[in-house]
C-alpha cells in the first residue's frame, strides 16, 4: 500500500539523476526526527547538496534532528 510515509530526494544535473536519498519521519517518546534511511549515487559529493533541503523540510515538519542511518564507515 502506498502510504506516503517516505520522501524521495533527487540530485540531478541537466542530463541525469546523479544521486538519490529517501527520508522518513519518526516520532519517539522524546522527539520527532527525520531519518535518511537510504541514499546513493555516483559519489558522496553528488548527494550531500540534498542535505540543506532535507534539513529545511525536517524543521518545517517539527523535527528536532536529522539522522542518517548507515553502515559503519559510511
PAGU-778769 format. One record per atom (N, C-alpha, C, O, CB): z, y, x negated; residue in three letters. Coordinates in steps of 0.2 Angstrom, whole numbers, plus 5000, padded with zeros to 4 digits. Glycine has a CB too. Layout:
<sites>
ZYXALA ...
</sites>
This chain:
<sites>
500049944996UNK 500050005000UNK 500050064996UNK 500350064990UNK 500650005005UNK 499650114997UNK 499650174994UNK 500150224996UNK 500150255002UNK 498950214994UNK 500750234993UNK 501250274995UNK 501250344992UNK 501650384994UNK 501950244993UNK 500850354987UNK 500850424984UNK 501450434979UNK 501650494979UNK 500850474989UNK 501750384977UNK 502450394973UNK 502250414966UNK 502750434962UNK 502850334973UNK 501650404963UNK 501450424956UNK 500950474956UNK 500550474961UNK 501350354953UNK 500850504951UNK 500350554950UNK 499950534943UNK 500250514938UNK 500550624949UNK 499250544943UNK 498850534938UNK 498650594935UNK 498450644938UNK 498250484939UNK 498750604928UNK 498650674925UNK 498050654920UNK 498150604916UNK 499250704921UNK 497550694920UNK 496950684916UNK 496850744911UNK 496850794913UNK 496350674920UNK 496650724905UNK 496450774900UNK 495750764899UNK 495550704896UNK 496850764893UNK 495350814900UNK 494550804900UNK 494250854895UNK 494550914895UNK 494250804907UNK 493750834892UNK 493350884889UNK 492650894893UNK 492650874899UNK 493150864882UNK 492150924891UNK 491650944895UNK 491150874897UNK 490750874901UNK 491150994892UNK 491350824893UNK 490950764894UNK 491350704896UNK 490950654900UNK 490650744888UNK 491950694895UNK 492350634897UNK 493050644897UNK 493350694896UNK 492150584892UNK 493350594900UNK 494150594900UNK 494350574893UNK 494150524890UNK 494350544906UNK 494750614890UNK 495050604884UNK 495750564884UNK 495850524879UNK 495150664880UNK 496150574889UNK 496750544889UNK 497050544897UNK 496750584901UNK 497250574885UNK 497450504898UNK 497750504905UNK 498550484904UNK 498750454900UNK 497450454909UNK 498950514909UNK 499650494910UNK 499750484917UNK 499450514921UNK 500050554906UNK 500350444918UNK 500550434925UNK 501250454925UNK 501650434921UNK 500450354927UNK 501450494930UNK 502150514931UNK 502450484938UNK 502050474943UNK 502250584931UNK 503050474938UNK 503450454944UNK 504050504945UNK 504350514939UNK 503650384945UNK 504250514951UNK 504950554951UNK 505450504953UNK 505350454957UNK 504850604957UNK 506050504949UNK 506550454950UNK 507250494952UNK 507350544949UNK 506650414944UNK 507550474957UNK 508250504959UNK 508750454957UNK 508750404959UNK 508250524966UNK 509250484953UNK 509850444951UNK 510450474955UNK 510350524958UNK 509950444943UNK 510950444953UNK 511550474957UNK 511750534954UNK 512150574957UNK 512150424956UNK 511550554948UNK 511750614945UNK 511150674945UNK 511350734946UNK 511850604937UNK 510550654945UNK 510050704945UNK 509350674946UNK 509250614947UNK 509950734938UNK 508850714947UNK 508150694949UNK 507750704942UNK 507950754939UNK 507850734955UNK 507350654940UNK 506950664934UNK 506250644935UNK 506050604940UNK 507250624929UNK 505850664931UNK 505150654931UNK 505050604925UNK 505250624919UNK 504650714930UNK 504750544926UNK 504650494921UNK 503950484920UNK 503550474924UNK 505050424923UNK 503750494913UNK 503050474911UNK 503050394910UNK 503350374905UNK 502750514905UNK 502750364915UNK 502850284914UNK 502250254911UNK 502250194909UNK 502850254921UNK 501650294910UNK 501150264906UNK 500650324904UNK 500650374907UNK 500650214911UNK 500350314898UNK 499950364895UNK 499450334890UNK 499650284887UNK 500250424892UNK 498950354889UNK 498450334884UNK 497850374883UNK 497750424887UNK 498250264885UNK 497550364878UNK 496950404876UNK 496650394869UNK 496850344866UNK 497050474877UNK 496250434867UNK 495950424861UNK 496450434855UNK 496350404849UNK 495350474860UNK 496950484856UNK 497450494851UNK 498050524855UNK 497950554860UNK 497150534845UNK 498550534851UNK 499150564854UNK 498950634855UNK 499250664861UNK 499750564849UNK 498650674851UNK 498450744852UNK 498050754859UNK 498050804862UNK 498050764847UNK 497750694861UNK 497250704867UNK 497750714873UNK 497550754878UNK 496850644868UNK 498350684874UNK 498650694880UNK 499250734879UNK 499550754884UNK 498950624882UNK 499450754873UNK 500050804873UNK 499950864877UNK 500450894879UNK 500150814865UNK 499350894877UNK 499250954881UNK 499450944888UNK 499550994892UNK 498550984880UNK 499450884891UNK 499650874898UNK 500450894899UNK 500550904905UNK 499550804900UNK 500850884894UNK 501550894895UNK 501750964898UNK 502250964902UNK 501850884888UNK 501451014896UNK 501551084899UNK 501551074907UNK 501951104910UNK 501151134896UNK 500951054909UNK 500851044917UNK 501350994920UNK 501551004925UNK 500151024918UNK 501550944916UNK 501950894919UNK 502650924919UNK 503050914924UNK 502050834914UNK 502850964914UNK 503550994914UNK 503551054920UNK 504051054923UNK 503651034908UNK 503051084921UNK 503051134927UNK 503051104933UNK 503451124938UNK 502351174926UNK 502751044934UNK 502751004940UNK 503450984941UNK 503750984947UNK 502250944940UNK 503750954936UNK 504450924937UNK 504950984939UNK 505350964943UNK 504650894930UNK 504851044936UNK 505351094938UNK 505251114945UNK 505751124949UNK 505251154933UNK 504651114947UNK 504451134954UNK 504751084959UNK 504951104965UNK 503751144955UNK 504751024957UNK 504950964961UNK 505750954961UNK 506050914964UNK 504650904959UNK 506051004957UNK 506850994957UNK 507050954952UNK 507650934952UNK 507050984963UNK 506750934947UNK 506950884942UNK 507350914936UNK 507250974934UNK 506350844939UNK 507850884934UNK 508250914928UNK 507950894921UNK 508150934917UNK 508950884929UNK 507550844921UNK 507250824915UNK 506550794916UNK 506450764921UNK 507750784910UNK 506250784910UNK 505650734910UNK 505750684904UNK 505950704899UNK 504950784908UNK 505650624906UNK 505750564901UNK 505150534900UNK 504650524905UNK 506250514904UNK 505050514894UNK 504450474893UNK 504650404891UNK 505050394886UNK 504050504887UNK 504450354895UNK 504650284894UNK 504050254889UNK 503450254891UNK 504750244900UNK 504250214884UNK 503850184880UNK 504150134875UNK 504750134874UNK 503350234876UNK 503750104871UNK 504050064866UNK 504350094860UNK 504150154859UNK 503550014863UNK 504750064856UNK 505050094850UNK 504450114845UNK 504050074844UNK 505550054847UNK 504550174842UNK 504050194838UNK 503450234841UNK 503050254837UNK 503850144833UNK 503450234847UNK 502850264851UNK 502850334850UNK 502450364853UNK 502850234858UNK 
</sites>
